[in-house]
Each structure stands twice: as C-alpha cells, then as structure tokens.
Amino acid sequence: MPALTVQSCDNIQKNGDMTKKMLLTFIRKSDLKLSRWIEKYASFPNSMVDRITPVTTETDKQFLKETYHIKDDWPVVCEPFSQWVIEDHFVNGRPAWEDVSANFVSDVSPYEKMKIRLLNAGHSALGFLGVLYDYTYVHEAVQDSLFSEFLRNFMDQEVIPILDKVPGIDLEVYKNSLVDRFANPHIEDQLARICLESSSKIPKFLLPTIREQLQKGGPIRCSALVVAAWCRYAEGVDEHGRKYPVEDKKEAILREKAHASRHDPMAFLSIESIFGDLISSKKFVEAYETALQDLYQSGVRKSMQESINSFKNW
C-alpha cells in the first residue's frame, strides 16, 4: 500500500512534528523496518487552528433545547472567526480544504508565532489583570478602555516588532480583529479559563517575547507587568479581597513564591523551571520589581496607566 499523510487538527504547537516523533518512537520498539519506511515515505504536516471556544455551560445546553429542540450534552460554542493554516506537505494527494477557507502554506511557524505571541499572550495579560480587578469575562476587561489601551500597547510596542513576516496577513488588521474578538459579549469566555495552567502557557506565550526584546534592547514594561500580575494572581485573592482557586499543576510553588514576594520581590522569578535565568537580567528585574510594587501599592488600574505612560516617554 502507498504511504499516507497523518494530518493533525489539534491546537498543539508543531503538532505534525510531535505526532511523527511520538509515533516513530512507539513503532521503533516493535518494528524498526516499518519505522524507517514511515520516516521516508509518510508525511506529517503541521497545522495551526485559531478559534475561541469557551467552556460549555448549562445555559448553552438549555438554549439549544429551548430554541432548536436539540438535546446535546456537550455543544461546542465558538466565535464567528476561524483560521486554519496547514503545511502543504502531503503524499498521494490531499483534501481540498482550501474550498472551506483553509490556507495551505509552506511553513506554519510564522502563523503559530503570530497567534501565540498576540492572541494567547494577550489573553493571559487580560486574564491576570482582569481577575485581580474582579472582572469575570474577557469581554468585560477588553471593553474597559484602560485594559484595551494596555493590550494595544503590549501588542504594538513589544510583540509586533519582533514577529516574522506572515505571508498573506496584515498584522495591523489581525491585531484589530483580536481586540474585536475579545470584546464579543456573546462568547462569555471566562478569565478563569484563560488563567488555567499558566505555568505551562507563559513560558511559551510570553517569555520568548521578553527574551527577544531584551536581546535587542527593546521595551518590556508591559510584559513585566503581566508577569508581576501573574505573581499577584497566584496569591489567590484579588485586590478587593475576593478569593478564587488557582488551578495549576504547580499551584503549590506558585502560591508559596507569590506570598514570599511580599518581602522578597525576586521570590516568584526564582522558580527556575518556569523562568530559567531571566532573573539574571538587570533590565527585566528592575521593570518587574517596579510593576510588582505598583500592583501592591496602587492596584491594577494605576499600574496599567504607569505602563502606558512609560511608552510616551520611550
């Protein structure tokens, strides 16, 4: 039989490469000859999917039942926007996914980087700051003009300048569409969902941007505030005294270091498994410590305003 293509449709970065690695690792244990044949003839194109899909609620189920007389125990609610980018690396033909608006490209990496650094990191920024300010939903935060201005500053000044060229994408249009998407009140995407398992997200979504900006001597004030807000968030209580659960596999160490940061500002940054050697950067440490003290003393709104003001003097 001819070789086939294994096409990944999940939301994992470099999903095709990961699938190939794991499959071959498994097969080599039982059939080395077959693994060599797969490596030579089969293909595993990477893909990127972008569509906000919040957690299904009982309200969603009831809406379908009452409006359309459909009983569905797990309907998937999603936004109108969708993007599917696929590496055009198939063997023995491929489906015409372009007929349903998929984009076939030679390299998915620039699209992944764009989405992760702008959408995912932007979500995290709204998540930590929004929860601390006692917002519940993403749209509540981004409809607040101060939050929106901070988000745009973060994207304009710190993220977009270090992105690669993305064929067929106008980054200005994409950025504006993100703000509109986040502001959609019908999605009711909870900030708590955005903050889930941040210890596995932030090292991918935000820290690479910080490191690249440090290398080129660029601005990191917004990013530093987001990391500081994560530290404050990890205490499990917002600036109004409301408690909330911190759902993360590293919750214990995050909470411990967050509380310790009240008397040792570098405690949170000392979590090497997350931040690596970032604590050795004098520029970042100074920006982070300033942001953290601002959050402690002045709260979320004034901290964001200080960050915005810093760009006016940049």
KEKE-3310 file (N, C-alpha, C; in steps of 0.2 Angstrom, whole numbers, plus 5000, padded with zeros to 4 digits):
npx = (5004:5002:5011:5004:4996:4997:4987:4987:4974:4973:4977:4990:5006:5017:5011:5011:5025:5026:5017:5023:5036:5032:5024:5034:5043:5036:5034:5047:5050:5045:5045:5057:5061:5048:5047:5057:5052:5041:5046:5053:5043:5030:5020:5019:5011:5012:5000:4989:4977:4964:4952:4941:4935:4925:4922:4909:4893:4879:4869:4871:4867:4854:4849:4850:4841:4829:4827:4830:4826:4835:4843:4858:4872:4885:4887:4897:4902:4907:4916:4913:4924:4937:4952:4962:4977:4988:5002:5007:5011:5009:5007:5002:4991:4978:4965:4953:4954:4956:4944:4935:4940:4953:4970:4984:5001:5019:5026:5021:5026:5028:5014:5010:5018:5014:5000:5002:5010:5003:4988:4987:4996:4991:4978:4982:4987:4976:4969:4976:4977:4963:4956:4962:4956:4944:4935:4925:4923:4931:4927:4922:4934:4941:4933:4934:4941:4954:4960:4960:4968:4980:4982:4983:4995:5004:5004:5007:5020:5028:5026:5023:5034:5044:5039:5040:5038:5022:5016:5002:4995:4990:4997:4992:4978:4975:4978:4969:4957:4959:4956:4943:4937:4940:4932:4919:4903:4895:4901:4906:4918:4927:4938:4944:4946:4956:4967:4970:4982:4994:5007:5012:5009:5014:5028:5029:5020:5023:5036:5047:5045:5049:5062:5068:5065:5074:5086:5087:5087:5074:5058:5050:5041:5027:5026:5033:5024:5013:5019:5022:5008:5004:5011:5005:4991:4993:4992:4979:4969:4960:4962:4951:4949:4942:4942:4949:4951:4967:4971:4982:4995:5007:5003:5006:5019:5019:5010:5016:5028:5023:5017:5028:5034:5030:5039:5051:5055:5060:5056:5046:5051:5062:5058:5065:5062:5052:5055:5069:5084:5080:5080:5092:5093:5096:5089:5076:5073:5072:5061:5051:5051:5047:5034:5028:5028:5020:5008:5006:5005:4997:4987:4978:4973:4981:4993:4993:4991:5003:5012:5007:5010:5024:5028:5025:5036:5046)
npy = (4994:5012:5025:5036:5052:5059:5070:5083:5090:5097:5108:5110:5116:5114:5102:5092:5088:5084:5073:5064:5062:5055:5044:5037:5034:5025:5015:5010:5002:4990:4987:4991:4992:4996:5008:5015:5015:5023:5035:5038:5039:5043:5057:5071:5084:5100:5110:5124:5130:5142:5148:5154:5145:5144:5137:5125:5128:5126:5134:5135:5123:5123:5133:5128:5117:5124:5133:5127:5114:5104:5091:5091:5086:5091:5104:5113:5129:5143:5157:5168:5170:5161:5152:5142:5135:5126:5115:5113:5099:5085:5067:5057:5065:5076:5082:5095:5107:5120:5125:5127:5138:5135:5139:5134:5132:5134:5134:5133:5140:5155:5159:5152:5158:5171:5170:5164:5173:5185:5183:5172:5177:5189:5186:5180:5192:5200:5191:5189:5202:5206:5197:5200:5213:5210:5207:5195:5190:5189:5199:5209:5214:5219:5228:5238:5254:5257:5244:5240:5249:5246:5233:5235:5243:5234:5224:5232:5238:5229:5216:5215:5221:5211:5200:5188:5190:5187:5178:5184:5190:5204:5212:5223:5223:5210:5212:5222:5214:5205:5212:5216:5203:5198:5207:5202:5200:5189:5177:5175:5171:5165:5173:5165:5153:5157:5158:5146:5133:5141:5140:5132:5138:5152:5151:5148:5157:5171:5173:5170:5182:5192:5189:5190:5204:5209:5205:5213:5226:5232:5237:5231:5234:5232:5218:5214:5219:5210:5198:5201:5203:5190:5184:5191:5187:5173:5172:5170:5179:5193:5211:5217:5208:5197:5179:5166:5151:5144:5136:5125:5115:5117:5124:5124:5128:5140:5148:5148:5155:5167:5173:5174:5184:5196:5200:5197:5202:5195:5182:5175:5175:5167:5154:5142:5132:5138:5151:5151:5158:5171:5179:5184:5195:5212:5223:5217:5213:5225:5231:5222:5222:5235:5235:5225:5231:5242:5236:5231:5243:5252:5246:5238:5247:5259:5254:5249:5261:5267:5259:5262:5275:5275:5272:5283:5291:5284)
npz = (5000:4997:5005:5018:5023:5039:5046:5058:5068:5080:5093:5096:5097:5083:5079:5069:5069:5082:5082:5073:5079:5091:5086:5079:5089:5096:5087:5083:5094:5091:5077:5068:5054:5049:5055:5048:5035:5037:5041:5029:5019:5023:5028:5039:5041:5049:5057:5061:5071:5074:5084:5096:5109:5121:5138:5139:5145:5156:5152:5138:5134:5138:5130:5117:5118:5121:5110:5098:5100:5102:5110:5117:5126:5126:5118:5107:5109:5099:5092:5078:5070:5062:5058:5049:5046:5036:5033:5017:5014:5008:5005:4990:4986:4992:5003:4997:5006:5005:4999:5009:5016:5022:5023:5014:5016:5015:5027:5043:5054:5056:5057:5068:5078:5077:5082:5095:5101:5101:5102:5112:5122:5124:5129:5141:5147:5149:5157:5170:5175:5174:5182:5194:5195:5197:5187:5177:5164:5148:5139:5147:5152:5141:5135:5144:5143:5147:5150:5136:5130:5136:5132:5118:5118:5123:5112:5101:5104:5110:5105:5091:5084:5084:5077:5064:5046:5040:5028:5018:5028:5036:5049:5057:5054:5059:5073:5076:5074:5084:5096:5093:5093:5106:5113:5111:5117:5117:5118:5131:5137:5150:5161:5171:5164:5155:5163:5168:5171:5169:5171:5162:5150:5150:5149:5135:5128:5132:5138:5128:5120:5129:5131:5118:5116:5126:5121:5110:5115:5117:5122:5138:5147:5148:5147:5158:5168:5166:5170:5183:5187:5186:5197:5207:5205:5208:5222:5225:5228:5225:5222:5229:5239:5236:5236:5225:5216:5211:5198:5193:5189:5196:5207:5221:5223:5216:5223:5235:5232:5227:5239:5246:5239:5244:5254:5248:5233:5222:5223:5216:5203:5205:5202:5194:5185:5177:5174:5170:5167:5168:5179:5180:5172:5173:5168:5166:5179:5186:5179:5182:5196:5199:5193:5201:5214:5211:5209:5221:5229:5222:5214:5201:5190:5191:5189:5176:5169:5172:5165:5152:5151:5151:5138:5132:5135:5129)
capx = (5000:5006:5011:4999:4998:4994:4986:4984:4969:4973:4979:4997:5012:5021:5008:5013:5031:5025:5014:5028:5041:5029:5023:5040:5046:5032:5035:5054:5051:5042:5047:5062:5060:5042:5048:5061:5048:5036:5050:5055:5038:5024:5021:5015:5011:5010:4994:4988:4970:4963:4945:4940:4929:4924:4919:4902:4889:4872:4865:4872:4863:4847:4847:4849:4835:4823:4827:4830:4823:4840:4846:4865:4875:4891:4888:4903:4901:4913:4916:4912:4931:4941:4958:4965:4983:4991:5008:5006:5016:5005:5008:4996:4985:4976:4958:4953:4952:4955:4937:4932:4944:4959:4976:4990:5007:5025:5029:5016:5029:5026:5007:5009:5021:5009:4994:5004:5013:4997:4982:4987:4999:4986:4973:4985:4988:4969:4967:4978:4975:4956:4954:4964:4952:4937:4931:4924:4924:4936:4924:4922:4940:4943:4928:4936:4946:4961:4963:4961:4974:4986:4983:4986:5002:5008:5005:5011:5027:5033:5026:5023:5041:5048:5036:5042:5033:5017:5013:4995:4992:4991:4997:4988:4972:4975:4978:4962:4952:4959:4953:4936:4935:4940:4926:4912:4900:4891:4906:4906:4924:4929:4945:4947:4948:4962:4972:4971:4988:4998:5014:5014:5007:5018:5035:5028:5016:5026:5044:5051:5045:5053:5069:5069:5066:5080:5092:5088:5086:5068:5053:5047:5037:5020:5027:5035:5018:5010:5022:5020:5001:5003:5013:4999:4986:4995:4991:4973:4964:4960:4963:4945:4949:4939:4946:4947:4955:4972:4971:4989:4999:5012:4999:5009:5025:5017:5007:5022:5033:5019:5016:5035:5036:5028:5045:5057:5052:5063:5054:5042:5056:5067:5056:5069:5058:5047:5059:5076:5089:5078:5081:5099:5093:5095:5084:5069:5071:5070:5055:5047:5050:5043:5027:5025:5027:5015:5002:5004:5003:4992:4982:4979:4972:4986:4999:4992:4992:5010:5015:5006:5014:5031:5029:5025:5042:5051)
capy = (5000:5018:5029:5041:5058:5060:5077:5085:5095:5099:5115:5109:5119:5109:5096:5086:5086:5080:5066:5060:5060:5050:5038:5033:5032:5019:5009:5008:4997:4984:4986:4996:4992:4999:5015:5018:5016:5028:5041:5040:5040:5046:5064:5074:5091:5104:5114:5129:5132:5148:5149:5154:5141:5144:5131:5124:5129:5123:5139:5134:5117:5125:5137:5123:5113:5128:5137:5122:5107:5099:5089:5090:5086:5095:5108:5117:5136:5146:5163:5168:5170:5154:5152:5135:5135:5119:5115:5109:5093:5078:5062:5054:5069:5079:5085:5102:5111:5127:5126:5129:5143:5134:5141:5130:5136:5130:5134:5136:5143:5162:5159:5150:5163:5177:5168:5163:5180:5190:5181:5169:5181:5195:5183:5180:5198:5201:5186:5190:5209:5206:5193:5204:5219:5207:5205:5188:5188:5193:5205:5214:5218:5222:5234:5244:5257:5256:5237:5239:5253:5242:5227:5238:5245:5227:5221:5237:5240:5223:5209:5215:5222:5205:5195:5187:5192:5182:5179:5185:5193:5211:5212:5228:5221:5205:5215:5225:5209:5202:5216:5215:5196:5198:5211:5199:5198:5183:5171:5174:5167:5167:5174:5159:5148:5159:5158:5139:5130:5146:5138:5128:5143:5158:5150:5148:5163:5177:5173:5171:5189:5196:5187:5193:5211:5210:5204:5219:5232:5234:5238:5226:5236:5229:5211:5214:5220:5204:5193:5204:5202:5183:5183:5193:5182:5167:5173:5168:5184:5199:5217:5218:5203:5191:5173:5162:5145:5145:5129:5124:5109:5120:5129:5125:5133:5147:5152:5150:5161:5173:5176:5176:5190:5202:5203:5196:5203:5191:5175:5172:5175:5162:5147:5141:5128:5142:5157:5150:5163:5178:5183:5187:5201:5218:5227:5214:5213:5232:5233:5218:5224:5241:5233:5222:5236:5246:5232:5231:5249:5256:5242:5236:5252:5264:5250:5249:5268:5269:5256:5265:5282:5274:5272:5290:5294:5279)
capz = (5000:4997:5011:5019:5027:5046:5047:5064:5068:5086:5095:5099:5093:5079:5080:5065:5071:5088:5081:5070:5084:5096:5083:5077:5095:5098:5082:5084:5099:5089:5070:5066:5047:5047:5057:5043:5030:5038:5041:5022:5014:5025:5029:5045:5040:5054:5056:5066:5071:5078:5085:5103:5111:5129:5141:5138:5151:5156:5148:5131:5133:5138:5124:5111:5119:5120:5104:5092:5101:5101:5116:5116:5132:5125:5112:5107:5107:5096:5089:5071:5067:5062:5054:5049:5042:5035:5028:5010:5013:5008:5000:4987:4986:4999:5003:4995:5012:5003:4997:5015:5018:5025:5020:5013:5016:5015:5034:5048:5060:5057:5059:5075:5082:5077:5086:5102:5104:5101:5105:5118:5127:5125:5133:5148:5150:5151:5162:5176:5177:5174:5188:5200:5196:5199:5181:5176:5157:5144:5135:5152:5153:5135:5134:5148:5138:5150:5148:5129:5128:5138:5127:5111:5119:5123:5105:5096:5106:5112:5101:5083:5081:5084:5074:5057:5041:5040:5021:5017:5034:5038:5056:5060:5053:5063:5079:5077:5074:5090:5101:5092:5095:5114:5115:5109:5123:5116:5119:5138:5139:5157:5163:5175:5159:5152:5168:5169:5169:5166:5172:5155:5145:5150:5146:5128:5126:5134:5140:5122:5118:5134:5130:5111:5117:5130:5116:5105:5119:5116:5128:5141:5153:5148:5148:5165:5172:5165:5174:5190:5189:5187:5204:5212:5204:5211:5229:5226:5231:5221:5226:5233:5244:5234:5234:5219:5215:5206:5195:5190:5192:5200:5211:5227:5222:5213:5229:5240:5230:5227:5245:5248:5235:5248:5257:5244:5227:5217:5225:5211:5197:5206:5200:5188:5180:5173:5171:5168:5170:5167:5185:5179:5168:5177:5165:5167:5186:5188:5177:5186:5203:5199:5192:5207:5219:5209:5210:5229:5232:5219:5211:5193:5185:5191:5187:5169:5167:5173:5160:5146:5151:5150:5131:5129:5136:5127)
cpx = (5004:5006:5005:5001:4994:4993:4983:4980:4969:4976:4986:5002:5016:5018:5010:5020:5031:5022:5019:5033:5038:5027:5029:5044:5043:5034:5042:5054:5049:5044:5051:5062:5054:5043:5052:5057:5044:5040:5052:5049:5031:5025:5016:5015:5008:5004:4993:4980:4968:4955:4944:4934:4929:4921:4911:4898:4882:4867:4865:4867:4856:4844:4846:4842:4829:4822:4826:4828:4828:4843:4854:4869:4882:4891:4894:4901:4907:4911:4915:4919:4934:4946:4961:4971:4987:4997:5006:5011:5012:5008:5002:4990:4983:4969:4959:4951:4952:4948:4933:4936:4950:4965:4982:4996:5013:5028:5023:5019:5027:5019:5006:5012:5017:5003:4996:5006:5007:4991:4982:4990:4994:4980:4976:4985:4981:4967:4969:4976:4967:4953:4956:4959:4945:4932:4930:4925:4929:4933:4923:4928:4942:4939:4930:4942:4953:4964:4964:4967:4980:4987:4986:4993:5006:5009:5009:5018:5031:5032:5027:5030:5045:5045:5040:5037:5029:5014:5005:4992:4995:4991:4993:4981:4970:4974:4971:4957:4953:4955:4945:4933:4935:4934:4919:4909:4896:4895:4906:4912:4926:4936:4948:4949:4955:4968:4974:4978:4993:5005:5017:5013:5012:5025:5034:5025:5020:5033:5048:5051:5049:5060:5072:5070:5072:5086:5093:5087:5080:5064:5051:5043:5030:5021:5029:5029:5014:5012:5021:5013:5000:5006:5007:4993:4987:4993:4984:4968:4965:4961:4957:4944:4945:4944:4944:4952:4961:4973:4977:4992:5005:5009:5003:5015:5024:5014:5012:5026:5029:5018:5023:5037:5034:5034:5051:5054:5054:5060:5051:5047:5061:5065:5059:5066:5054:5051:5066:5080:5087:5079:5088:5099:5091:5089:5077:5068:5069:5063:5049:5045:5046:5036:5024:5024:5021:5008:5000:5002:4998:4987:4983:4978:4978:4992:4999:4994:4999:5014:5013:5009:5021:5033:5029:5032:5048:5055)
cpy = (5006:5021:5034:5047:5058:5067:5078:5090:5098:5106:5115:5112:5114:5103:5090:5084:5081:5073:5062:5057:5054:5044:5034:5031:5025:5013:5006:5002:4990:4982:4992:4997:4997:5007:5019:5020:5022:5035:5043:5042:5043:5053:5066:5081:5095:5108:5119:5131:5138:5149:5149:5150:5140:5138:5130:5125:5126:5128:5137:5128:5118:5129:5133:5120:5118:5131:5132:5115:5102:5098:5087:5091:5090:5099:5112:5125:5139:5153:5163:5167:5163:5155:5145:5136:5128:5119:5110:5104:5087:5073:5059:5058:5072:5082:5093:5107:5118:5129:5128:5134:5142:5137:5136:5134:5132:5129:5137:5140:5150:5163:5157:5155:5169:5175:5167:5169:5185:5188:5177:5173:5187:5192:5183:5187:5201:5197:5188:5197:5209:5203:5197:5210:5217:5207:5198:5186:5192:5199:5210:5218:5222:5228:5239:5247:5257:5249:5237:5243:5249:5237:5229:5240:5239:5224:5226:5238:5234:5217:5210:5217:5216:5199:5194:5189:5186:5182:5179:5188:5200:5211:5217:5226:5215:5207:5218:5220:5205:5206:5216:5208:5195:5202:5208:5197:5192:5177:5170:5170:5170:5168:5169:5154:5150:5158:5151:5137:5135:5144:5134:5133:5149:5157:5150:5154:5170:5178:5174:5179:5193:5195:5190:5201:5213:5210:5210:5226:5235:5235:5232:5227:5233:5221:5210:5215:5214:5199:5195:5202:5194:5181:5185:5189:5175:5167:5170:5172:5190:5205:5220:5213:5197:5185:5169:5156:5146:5138:5129:5119:5111:5125:5130:5129:5140:5151:5153:5155:5167:5177:5178:5183:5197:5205:5201:5196:5198:5183:5172:5171:5169:5155:5146:5137:5132:5148:5156:5155:5170:5182:5187:5194:5207:5222:5224:5214:5220:5233:5229:5220:5230:5240:5230:5227:5241:5243:5232:5237:5253:5253:5241:5242:5257:5260:5250:5256:5269:5265:5259:5272:5281:5274:5279:5294:5289:5282)
cpz = (5000:5004:5012:5023:5034:5047:5054:5064:5075:5087:5098:5094:5090:5080:5076:5067:5077:5087:5078:5075:5089:5093:5081:5083:5097:5093:5082:5089:5097:5082:5067:5058:5045:5049:5051:5037:5031:5038:5034:5018:5016:5027:5035:5045:5047:5052:5062:5066:5076:5079:5093:5104:5118:5131:5140:5145:5150:5152:5141:5130:5133:5132:5118:5112:5118:5113:5098:5093:5100:5108:5115:5123:5132:5119:5113:5104:5105:5093:5082:5067:5067:5057:5055:5044:5042:5031:5022:5009:5014:5003:4997:4987:4992:4998:5001:5001:5010:5001:5003:5019:5022:5020:5020:5012:5017:5022:5038:5053:5061:5059:5066:5080:5083:5082:5093:5105:5105:5104:5111:5124:5129:5130:5140:5151:5153:5157:5169:5179:5178:5180:5194:5201:5197:5193:5180:5169:5153:5141:5140:5152:5147:5133:5139:5144:5141:5149:5141:5127:5130:5134:5121:5112:5119:5116:5101:5098:5107:5108:5094:5080:5080:5080:5067:5052:5040:5033:5021:5023:5035:5046:5060:5060:5058:5071:5081:5078:5081:5096:5100:5094:5103:5116:5114:5115:5123:5118:5126:5140:5146:5158:5167:5170:5156:5157:5170:5167:5166:5167:5165:5149:5144:5147:5138:5125:5127:5135:5134:5120:5123:5132:5123:5112:5121:5125:5112:5109:5119:5123:5131:5147:5153:5150:5156:5170:5172:5170:5182:5192:5190:5194:5209:5211:5208:5219:5230:5229:5227:5225:5230:5239:5243:5233:5228:5219:5210:5204:5191:5193:5196:5205:5218:5227:5220:5219:5234:5238:5229:5234:5248:5245:5239:5252:5253:5237:5221:5218:5219:5205:5198:5205:5193:5183:5175:5170:5169:5172:5169:5173:5184:5175:5172:5174:5166:5174:5188:5186:5181:5193:5204:5198:5198:5212:5217:5210:5217:5231:5229:5215:5204:5189:5185:5188:5179:5166:5167:5167:5153:5146:5150:5143:5128:5130:5133:5121)
residu = (MET:PRO:ALA:LEU:THR:VAL:GLN:SER:CYS:ASP:ASN:ILE:GLN:LYS:ASN:GLY:ASP:MET:THR:LYS:LYS:MET:LEU:LEU:THR:PHE:ILE:ARG:LYS:SER:ASP:LEU:LYS:LEU:SER:ARG:TRP:ILE:GLU:LYS:TYR:ALA:SER:PHE:PRO:ASN:SER:MET:VAL:ASP:ARG:ILE:THR:PRO:VAL:THR:THR:GLU:THR:ASP:LYS:GLN:PHE:LEU:LYS:GLU:THR:TYR:HIS:ILE:LYS:ASP:ASP:TRP:PRO:VAL:VAL:CYS:GLU:PRO:PHE:SER:GLN:TRP:VAL:ILE:GLU:ASP:HIS:PHE:VAL:ASN:GLY:ARG:PRO:ALA:TRP:GLU:ASP:VAL:SER:ALA:ASN:PHE:VAL:SER:ASP:VAL:SER:PRO:TYR:GLU:LYS:MET:LYS:ILE:ARG:LEU:LEU:ASN:ALA:GLY:HIS:SER:ALA:LEU:GLY:PHE:LEU:GLY:VAL:LEU:TYR:ASP:TYR:THR:TYR:VAL:HIS:GLU:ALA:VAL:GLN:ASP:SER:LEU:PHE:SER:GLU:PHE:LEU:ARG:ASN:PHE:MET:ASP:GLN:GLU:VAL:ILE:PRO:ILE:LEU:ASP:LYS:VAL:PRO:GLY:ILE:ASP:LEU:GLU:VAL:TYR:LYS:ASN:SER:LEU:VAL:ASP:ARG:PHE:ALA:ASN:PRO:HIS:ILE:GLU:ASP:GLN:LEU:ALA:ARG:ILE:CYS:LEU:GLU:SER:SER:SER:LYS:ILE:PRO:LYS:PHE:LEU:LEU:PRO:THR:ILE:ARG:GLU:GLN:LEU:GLN:LYS:GLY:GLY:PRO:ILE:ARG:CYS:SER:ALA:LEU:VAL:VAL:ALA:ALA:TRP:CYS:ARG:TYR:ALA:GLU:GLY:VAL:ASP:GLU:HIS:GLY:ARG:LYS:TYR:PRO:VAL:GLU:ASP:LYS:LYS:GLU:ALA:ILE:LEU:ARG:GLU:LYS:ALA:HIS:ALA:SER:ARG:HIS:ASP:PRO:MET:ALA:PHE:LEU:SER:ILE:GLU:SER:ILE:PHE:GLY:ASP:LEU:ILE:SER:SER:LYS:LYS:PHE:VAL:GLU:ALA:TYR:GLU:THR:ALA:LEU:GLN:ASP:LEU:TYR:GLN:SER:GLY:VAL:ARG:LYS:SER:MET:GLN:GLU:SER:ILE:ASN:SER:PHE:LYS:ASN:TRP)
# end
